[in-house]
Amino acid sequence: MPAGQDMLTLDHLTVIAPTLVEGVAHVRSCLDLDVPFGQRHGYMGTYNHLL
C-alpha cells in the first residue's frame, strides 16, 4: 500500500431480517456457526446476537 493511504477495516456487519430468530437461523445456515446471544438494551427494548 502506498505511503499515506490508510487501509479500511471492517468493524460491524448487520443482518436485517423480519425477526431475530430468522436472522440467527439465516446466519447459521450460511456460515454453519451458532450465533450466541449478545445483550439486551433495556432502554430501547431491543436485544441482539453477536459473533
N, CA, C and O atoms as a Maestro MAE file, in Angstrom:
{
 s_m_m2io_version
 :::
 2.0.0
}

f_m_ct {
 s_m_title
 :::
 protein
 m_atom[204] {
  # First column is atom index #
  i_m_mmod_type
  r_m_x_coord
  r_m_y_coord
  r_m_z_coord
  i_m_residue_number
  s_m_chain_name
  s_m_pdb_residue_name
  s_m_pdb_atom_name
  i_m_atomic_number
  :::
  1 25 0.858 -1.180 0.000 1 A "MET " " N  " 7
  2 3 0.000 0.000 0.000 1 A "MET " " CA " 6
  3 2 0.897 1.234 0.000 1 A "MET " " C  " 6
  4 15 1.851 1.316 0.774 1 A "MET " " O  " 8
  5 25 0.590 2.183 -0.863 2 A "PRO " " N  " 7
  6 3 1.418 3.399 -0.927 2 A "PRO " " CA " 6
  7 2 1.397 4.164 0.389 2 A "PRO " " C  " 6
  8 15 0.398 4.156 1.108 2 A "PRO " " O  " 8
  9 25 2.495 4.816 0.694 3 A "ALA " " N  " 7
  10 3 2.599 5.611 1.924 3 A "ALA " " CA " 6
  11 2 1.506 6.665 1.953 3 A "ALA " " C  " 6
  12 15 1.176 7.264 0.930 3 A "ALA " " O  " 8
  13 25 0.946 6.885 3.143 4 A "GLY " " N  " 7
  14 3 -0.062 7.915 3.312 4 A "GLY " " CA " 6
  15 2 -1.480 7.443 3.069 4 A "GLY " " C  " 6
  16 15 -2.425 8.204 3.276 4 A "GLY " " O  " 8
  17 25 -1.652 6.189 2.630 5 A "GLN " " N  " 7
  18 3 -3.002 5.663 2.427 5 A "GLN " " CA " 6
  19 2 -3.330 4.693 3.549 5 A "GLN " " C  " 6
  20 15 -2.566 3.770 3.827 5 A "GLN " " O  " 8
  21 25 -4.454 4.906 4.182 6 A "ASP " " N  " 7
  22 3 -4.883 4.032 5.269 6 A "ASP " " CA " 6
  23 2 -5.726 2.896 4.721 6 A "ASP " " C  " 6
  24 15 -6.524 3.086 3.803 6 A "ASP " " O  " 8
  25 25 -5.543 1.710 5.293 7 A "MET " " N  " 7
  26 3 -6.356 0.574 4.923 7 A "MET " " CA " 6
  27 2 -7.676 0.661 5.680 7 A "MET " " C  " 6
  28 15 -7.684 0.938 6.880 7 A "MET " " O  " 8
  29 25 -8.775 0.431 5.000 8 A "LEU " " N  " 7
  30 3 -10.074 0.401 5.654 8 A "LEU " " CA " 6
  31 2 -10.228 -0.913 6.394 8 A "LEU " " C  " 6
  32 15 -9.795 -1.958 5.909 8 A "LEU " " O  " 8
  33 25 -10.839 -0.865 7.556 9 A "THR " " N  " 7
  34 3 -11.089 -2.080 8.320 9 A "THR " " CA " 6
  35 2 -12.582 -2.207 8.585 9 A "THR " " C  " 6
  36 15 -13.287 -1.211 8.750 9 A "THR " " O  " 8
  37 25 -13.046 -3.437 8.622 10 A "LEU " " N  " 7
  38 3 -14.444 -3.721 8.865 10 A "LEU " " CA " 6
  39 2 -14.680 -3.814 10.367 10 A "LEU " " C  " 6
  40 15 -13.964 -4.528 11.069 10 A "LEU " " O  " 8
  41 25 -15.668 -3.104 10.853 11 A "ASP " " N  " 7
  42 3 -15.968 -3.095 12.273 11 A "ASP " " CA " 6
  43 2 -17.224 -3.899 12.585 11 A "ASP " " C  " 6
  44 15 -17.226 -4.687 13.531 11 A "ASP " " O  " 8
  45 25 -18.299 -3.715 11.804 12 A "HIS " " N  " 7
  46 3 -19.573 -4.382 12.055 12 A "HIS " " CA " 6
  47 2 -20.211 -4.814 10.746 12 A "HIS " " C  " 6
  48 15 -20.072 -4.147 9.721 12 A "HIS " " O  " 8
  49 25 -20.899 -5.921 10.794 13 A "LEU " " N  " 7
  50 3 -21.839 -6.317 9.750 13 A "LEU " " CA " 6
  51 2 -23.190 -6.447 10.427 13 A "LEU " " C  " 6
  52 15 -23.279 -6.938 11.552 13 A "LEU " " O  " 8
  53 25 -24.218 -6.021 9.766 14 A "THR " " N  " 7
  54 3 -25.556 -6.126 10.313 14 A "THR " " CA " 6
  55 2 -26.393 -6.985 9.390 14 A "THR " " C  " 6
  56 15 -26.393 -6.783 8.176 14 A "THR " " O  " 8
  57 25 -27.101 -7.939 9.957 15 A "VAL " " N  " 7
  58 3 -28.034 -8.762 9.204 15 A "VAL " " CA " 6
  59 2 -29.432 -8.264 9.541 15 A "VAL " " C  " 6
  60 15 -29.819 -8.213 10.709 15 A "VAL " " O  " 8
  61 25 -30.172 -7.904 8.529 16 A "ILE " " N  " 7
  62 3 -31.535 -7.429 8.730 16 A "ILE " " CA " 6
  63 2 -32.479 -8.545 8.304 16 A "ILE " " C  " 6
  64 15 -32.370 -9.073 7.197 16 A "ILE " " O  " 8
  65 25 -33.396 -8.896 9.181 17 A "ALA " " N  " 7
  66 3 -34.343 -9.980 8.926 17 A "ALA " " CA " 6
  67 2 -35.685 -9.610 9.557 17 A "ALA " " C  " 6
  68 15 -35.754 -8.734 10.419 17 A "ALA " " O  " 8
  69 25 -36.754 -10.288 9.119 18 A "PRO " " N  " 7
  70 3 -38.070 -9.988 9.698 18 A "PRO " " CA " 6
  71 2 -38.109 -10.191 11.218 18 A "PRO " " C  " 6
  72 15 -38.791 -9.448 11.924 18 A "PRO " " O  " 8
  73 25 -37.379 -11.193 11.722 19 A "THR " " N  " 7
  74 3 -37.297 -11.421 13.164 19 A "THR " " CA " 6
  75 2 -35.873 -11.780 13.526 19 A "THR " " C  " 6
  76 15 -35.090 -12.191 12.669 19 A "THR " " O  " 8
  77 25 -35.540 -11.626 14.787 20 A "LEU " " N  " 7
  78 3 -34.209 -12.005 15.264 20 A "LEU " " CA " 6
  79 2 -33.973 -13.504 15.066 20 A "LEU " " C  " 6
  80 15 -32.885 -13.918 14.667 20 A "LEU " " O  " 8
  81 25 -34.988 -14.306 15.345 21 A "VAL " " N  " 7
  82 3 -34.864 -15.763 15.184 21 A "VAL " " CA " 6
  83 2 -34.533 -16.116 13.738 21 A "VAL " " C  " 6
  84 15 -33.673 -16.961 13.489 21 A "VAL " " O  " 8
  85 25 -35.209 -15.476 12.783 22 A "GLU " " N  " 7
  86 3 -34.935 -15.745 11.370 22 A "GLU " " CA " 6
  87 2 -33.534 -15.280 10.969 22 A "GLU " " C  " 6
  88 15 -32.857 -15.947 10.186 22 A "GLU " " O  " 8
  89 25 -33.106 -14.158 11.494 23 A "GLY " " N  " 7
  90 3 -31.762 -13.670 11.184 23 A "GLY " " CA " 6
  91 2 -30.683 -14.600 11.713 23 A "GLY " " C  " 6
  92 15 -29.710 -14.886 11.016 23 A "GLY " " O  " 8
  93 25 -30.852 -15.073 12.947 24 A "VAL " " N  " 7
  94 3 -29.894 -16.005 13.545 24 A "VAL " " CA " 6
  95 2 -29.880 -17.305 12.734 24 A "VAL " " C  " 6
  96 15 -28.810 -17.852 12.468 24 A "VAL " " O  " 8
  97 25 -31.052 -17.802 12.341 25 A "ALA " " N  " 7
  98 3 -31.130 -19.035 11.550 25 A "ALA " " CA " 6
  99 2 -30.466 -18.857 10.191 25 A "ALA " " C  " 6
  100 15 -29.802 -19.771 9.702 25 A "ALA " " O  " 8
  101 25 -30.635 -17.700 9.585 26 A "HIS " " N  " 7
  102 3 -30.021 -17.438 8.283 26 A "HIS " " CA " 6
  103 2 -28.493 -17.444 8.381 26 A "HIS " " C  " 6
  104 15 -27.815 -18.070 7.567 26 A "HIS " " O  " 8
  105 25 -27.968 -16.755 9.367 27 A "VAL " " N  " 7
  106 3 -26.510 -16.729 9.546 27 A "VAL " " CA " 6
  107 2 -25.996 -18.133 9.838 27 A "VAL " " C  " 6
  108 15 -24.956 -18.536 9.316 27 A "VAL " " O  " 8
  109 25 -26.723 -18.883 10.673 28 A "ARG " " N  " 7
  110 3 -26.322 -20.243 10.994 28 A "ARG " " CA " 6
  111 2 -26.290 -21.103 9.728 28 A "ARG " " C  " 6
  112 15 -25.349 -21.873 9.532 28 A "ARG " " O  " 8
  113 25 -27.294 -20.982 8.877 29 A "SER " " N  " 7
  114 3 -27.342 -21.807 7.667 29 A "SER " " CA " 6
  115 2 -26.270 -21.397 6.657 29 A "SER " " C  " 6
  116 15 -25.731 -22.250 5.951 29 A "SER " " O  " 8
  117 25 -25.959 -20.122 6.580 30 A "CYS " " N  " 7
  118 3 -24.947 -19.652 5.617 30 A "CYS " " CA " 6
  119 2 -23.526 -19.921 6.071 30 A "CYS " " C  " 6
  120 15 -22.676 -20.297 5.264 30 A "CYS " " O  " 8
  121 25 -23.258 -19.732 7.365 31 A "LEU " " N  " 7
  122 3 -21.886 -19.813 7.867 31 A "LEU " " CA " 6
  123 2 -21.608 -21.068 8.683 31 A "LEU " " C  " 6
  124 15 -20.467 -21.316 9.072 31 A "LEU " " O  " 8
  125 25 -22.648 -21.864 8.947 32 A "ASP " " N  " 7
  126 3 -22.524 -23.058 9.784 32 A "ASP " " CA " 6
  127 2 -21.917 -22.706 11.144 32 A "ASP " " C  " 6
  128 15 -21.062 -23.422 11.665 32 A "ASP " " O  " 8
  129 25 -22.377 -21.590 11.700 33 A "LEU " " N  " 7
  130 3 -21.916 -21.116 13.008 33 A "LEU " " CA " 6
  131 2 -23.114 -20.799 13.884 33 A "LEU " " C  " 6
  132 15 -24.114 -20.263 13.408 33 A "LEU " " O  " 8
  133 25 -23.015 -21.130 15.162 34 A "ASP " " N  " 7
  134 3 -24.018 -20.671 16.110 34 A "ASP " " CA " 6
  135 2 -23.726 -19.220 16.451 34 A "ASP " " C  " 6
  136 15 -22.573 -18.830 16.632 34 A "ASP " " O  " 8
  137 25 -24.767 -18.441 16.535 35 A "VAL " " N  " 7
  138 3 -24.625 -17.021 16.834 35 A "VAL " " CA " 6
  139 2 -25.091 -16.810 18.278 35 A "VAL " " C  " 6
  140 15 -26.295 -16.780 18.534 35 A "VAL " " O  " 8
  141 25 -24.163 -16.664 19.219 36 A "PRO " " N  " 7
  142 3 -24.552 -16.546 20.626 36 A "PRO " " CA " 6
  143 2 -25.285 -15.243 20.937 36 A "PRO " " C  " 6
  144 15 -25.112 -14.224 20.268 36 A "PRO " " O  " 8
  145 25 -26.108 -15.319 21.979 37 A "PHE " " N  " 7
  146 3 -26.823 -14.136 22.438 37 A "PHE " " CA " 6
  147 2 -25.818 -13.060 22.808 37 A "PHE " " C  " 6
  148 15 -24.768 -13.347 23.381 37 A "PHE " " O  " 8
  149 25 -26.143 -11.836 22.480 38 A "GLY " " N  " 7
  150 3 -25.272 -10.708 22.792 38 A "GLY " " CA " 6
  151 2 -25.684 -10.007 24.065 38 A "GLY " " C  " 6
  152 15 -25.144 -10.281 25.137 38 A "GLY " " O  " 8
  153 25 -26.641 -9.104 23.951 39 A "GLN " " N  " 7
  154 3 -27.072 -8.347 25.121 39 A "GLN " " CA " 6
  155 2 -28.454 -7.751 24.905 39 A "GLN " " C  " 6
  156 15 -28.929 -7.632 23.775 39 A "GLN " " O  " 8
  157 25 -29.080 -7.383 25.996 40 A "ARG " " N  " 7
  158 3 -30.358 -6.663 25.966 40 A "ARG " " CA " 6
  159 2 -30.074 -5.175 26.139 40 A "ARG " " C  " 6
  160 15 -29.198 -4.777 26.906 40 A "ARG " " O  " 8
  161 25 -30.814 -4.388 25.431 41 A "HIS " " N  " 7
  162 3 -30.723 -2.933 25.553 41 A "HIS " " CA " 6
  163 2 -32.030 -2.462 26.183 41 A "HIS " " C  " 6
  164 15 -32.962 -2.064 25.484 41 A "HIS " " O  " 8
  165 25 -32.084 -2.513 27.513 42 A "GLY " " N  " 7
  166 3 -33.307 -2.207 28.243 42 A "GLY " " CA " 6
  167 2 -33.893 -0.850 27.928 42 A "GLY " " C  " 6
  168 15 -35.113 -0.693 27.899 42 A "GLY " " O  " 8
  169 25 -33.051 0.124 27.696 43 A "TYR " " N  " 7
  170 3 -33.521 1.480 27.434 43 A "TYR " " CA " 6
  171 2 -34.185 1.605 26.067 43 A "TYR " " C  " 6
  172 15 -34.931 2.554 25.826 43 A "TYR " " O  " 8
  173 25 -33.916 0.645 25.157 44 A "MET " " N  " 7
  174 3 -34.544 0.676 23.827 44 A "MET " " CA " 6
  175 2 -35.525 -0.482 23.635 44 A "MET " " C  " 6
  176 15 -36.289 -0.488 22.670 44 A "MET " " O  " 8
  177 25 -35.512 -1.459 24.543 45 A "GLY " " N  " 7
  178 3 -36.383 -2.606 24.405 45 A "GLY " " CA " 6
  179 2 -35.944 -3.556 23.299 45 A "GLY " " C  " 6
  180 15 -36.769 -4.256 22.713 45 A "GLY " " O  " 8
  181 25 -34.638 -3.579 23.015 46 A "THR " " N  " 7
  182 3 -34.104 -4.430 21.951 46 A "THR " " CA " 6
  183 2 -33.069 -5.383 22.507 46 A "THR " " C  " 6
  184 15 -32.658 -5.265 23.661 46 A "THR " " O  " 8
  185 25 -32.652 -6.321 21.686 47 A "TYR " " N  " 7
  186 3 -31.574 -7.246 22.051 47 A "TYR " " CA " 6
  187 2 -30.937 -7.752 20.782 47 A "TYR " " C  " 6
  188 15 -31.471 -7.547 19.692 47 A "TYR " " O  " 8
  189 25 -29.785 -8.419 20.909 48 A "ASN " " N  " 7
  190 3 -29.070 -8.867 19.722 48 A "ASN " " CA " 6
  191 2 -28.299 -10.157 19.994 48 A "ASN " " C  " 6
  192 15 -28.240 -10.648 21.121 48 A "ASN " " O  " 8
  193 25 -27.724 -10.676 18.942 49 A "HIS " " N  " 7
  194 3 -26.784 -11.792 18.996 49 A "HIS " " CA " 6
  195 2 -25.507 -11.288 18.335 49 A "HIS " " C  " 6
  196 15 -25.560 -10.466 17.420 49 A "HIS " " O  " 8
  197 25 -24.363 -11.779 18.798 50 A "LEU " " N  " 7
  198 3 -23.081 -11.292 18.295 50 A "LEU " " CA " 6
  199 2 -22.125 -12.433 18.020 50 A "LEU " " C  " 6
  200 15 -22.123 -13.443 18.725 50 A "LEU " " O  " 8
  201 25 -21.317 -12.266 16.997 51 A "LEU " " N  " 7
  202 3 -20.198 -13.188 16.742 51 A "LEU " " CA " 6
  203 2 -18.918 -12.461 17.057 51 A "LEU " " C  " 6
  204 15 -17.835 -13.029 16.920 51 A "LEU " " O  " 8
  :::
 }
 m_bond[203] {
  # First column is bond index #
  i_m_from
  i_m_to
  i_m_order
  :::
  1 1 2 1
  2 2 3 1
  3 3 4 2
  4 3 5 1
  5 5 6 1
  6 6 7 1
  7 7 8 2
  8 7 9 1
  9 9 10 1
  10 10 11 1
  11 11 12 2
  12 11 13 1
  13 13 14 1
  14 14 15 1
  15 15 16 2
  16 15 17 1
  17 17 18 1
  18 18 19 1
  19 19 20 2
  20 19 21 1
  21 21 22 1
  22 22 23 1
  23 23 24 2
  24 23 25 1
  25 25 26 1
  26 26 27 1
  27 27 28 2
  28 27 29 1
  29 29 30 1
  30 30 31 1
  31 31 32 2
  32 31 33 1
  33 33 34 1
  34 34 35 1
  35 35 36 2
  36 35 37 1
  37 37 38 1
  38 38 39 1
  39 39 40 2
  40 39 41 1
  41 41 42 1
  42 42 43 1
  43 43 44 2
  44 43 45 1
  45 45 46 1
  46 46 47 1
  47 47 48 2
  48 47 49 1
  49 49 50 1
  50 50 51 1
  51 51 52 2
  52 51 53 1
  53 53 54 1
  54 54 55 1
  55 55 56 2
  56 55 57 1
  57 57 58 1
  58 58 59 1
  59 59 60 2
  60 59 61 1
  61 61 62 1
  62 62 63 1
  63 63 64 2
  64 63 65 1
  65 65 66 1
  66 66 67 1
  67 67 68 2
  68 67 69 1
  69 69 70 1
  70 70 71 1
  71 71 72 2
  72 71 73 1
  73 73 74 1
  74 74 75 1
  75 75 76 2
  76 75 77 1
  77 77 78 1
  78 78 79 1
  79 79 80 2
  80 79 81 1
  81 81 82 1
  82 82 83 1
  83 83 84 2
  84 83 85 1
  85 85 86 1
  86 86 87 1
  87 87 88 2
  88 87 89 1
  89 89 90 1
  90 90 91 1
  91 91 92 2
  92 91 93 1
  93 93 94 1
  94 94 95 1
  95 95 96 2
  96 95 97 1
  97 97 98 1
  98 98 99 1
  99 99 100 2
  100 99 101 1
  101 101 102 1
  102 102 103 1
  103 103 104 2
  104 103 105 1
  105 105 106 1
  106 106 107 1
  107 107 108 2
  108 107 109 1
  109 109 110 1
  110 110 111 1
  111 111 112 2
  112 111 113 1
  113 113 114 1
  114 114 115 1
  115 115 116 2
  116 115 117 1
  117 117 118 1
  118 118 119 1
  119 119 120 2
  120 119 121 1
  121 121 122 1
  122 122 123 1
  123 123 124 2
  124 123 125 1
  125 125 126 1
  126 126 127 1
  127 127 128 2
  128 127 129 1
  129 129 130 1
  130 130 131 1
  131 131 132 2
  132 131 133 1
  133 133 134 1
  134 134 135 1
  135 135 136 2
  136 135 137 1
  137 137 138 1
  138 138 139 1
  139 139 140 2
  140 139 141 1
  141 141 142 1
  142 142 143 1
  143 143 144 2
  144 143 145 1
  145 145 146 1
  146 146 147 1
  147 147 148 2
  148 147 149 1
  149 149 150 1
  150 150 151 1
  151 151 152 2
  152 151 153 1
  153 153 154 1
  154 154 155 1
  155 155 156 2
  156 155 157 1
  157 157 158 1
  158 158 159 1
  159 159 160 2
  160 159 161 1
  161 161 162 1
  162 162 163 1
  163 163 164 2
  164 163 165 1
  165 165 166 1
  166 166 167 1
  167 167 168 2
  168 167 169 1
  169 169 170 1
  170 170 171 1
  171 171 172 2
  172 171 173 1
  173 173 174 1
  174 174 175 1
  175 175 176 2
  176 175 177 1
  177 177 178 1
  178 178 179 1
  179 179 180 2
  180 179 181 1
  181 181 182 1
  182 182 183 1
  183 183 184 2
  184 183 185 1
  185 185 186 1
  186 186 187 1
  187 187 188 2
  188 187 189 1
  189 189 190 1
  190 190 191 1
  191 191 192 2
  192 191 193 1
  193 193 194 1
  194 194 195 1
  195 195 196 2
  196 195 197 1
  197 197 198 1
  198 198 199 1
  199 199 200 2
  200 199 201 1
  201 201 202 1
  202 202 203 1
  203 203 204 2
  :::
 }
}
